[in-house]
């Protein structure tokens, strides 16, 4: 029985003199079908066009090869993959911690963080932390979570209702706006700010960068 013993199998296609078959089905630089030709003839044509002979379908009989600029092809493929990753929406759950007897100023500050998270298309886990005798008054935390949900109802909805988890009470808010929509709007807003900065060259570069930079919203806040 055959067994593979180490070494990695390359995902890169074979090119030029690494191709080891007597003949290939050749595709021209513009995608035109040249037909089945000897390997030596295909390599000769690659030299004439100053291109690479790239095996694009190794399992075909005979293998299919195409004349192309392989370096340019790899670069363009990498850029497309990078753009796809950039536009990919990842589900992110932010966390905000509050105390049941939070003062009005702190509440407004933390509500502002929740609003920003929801506008970005992220979910928000709200945790009410009970300490000492506060644990005997769970209704305080429940009312606070209800209040917060009502204050941000235009941007998000209650995805997971308040529930007790040890000394904490937890609720999860989901955004009305999808992550992809939020990312697209953010890019449009950034492009608009850049266009405005170009139209007003008198503004300082630092001011323009300050407007286009987005504030990080990573750390959890605790009352």
Secondary structure as UniProt FT lines:
FT   HELIX           16..18
FT   STRAND          23..27
FT   TURN            29..30
FT   STRAND          33..38
FT   HELIX           39..49
FT   STRAND          52..57
FT   TURN            58..59
FT   STRAND          64..68
FT   HELIX           70..87
FT   STRAND          93..99
FT   TURN            100..101
FT   HELIX           104..119
FT   TURN            120..121
FT   STRAND          123..129
FT   HELIX           132..136
FT   HELIX           138..151
FT   TURN            152..155
FT   STRAND          156..165
FT   TURN            166..167
FT   STRAND          168..175
FT   HELIX           179..199
FT   TURN            201..202
FT   HELIX           205..212
//
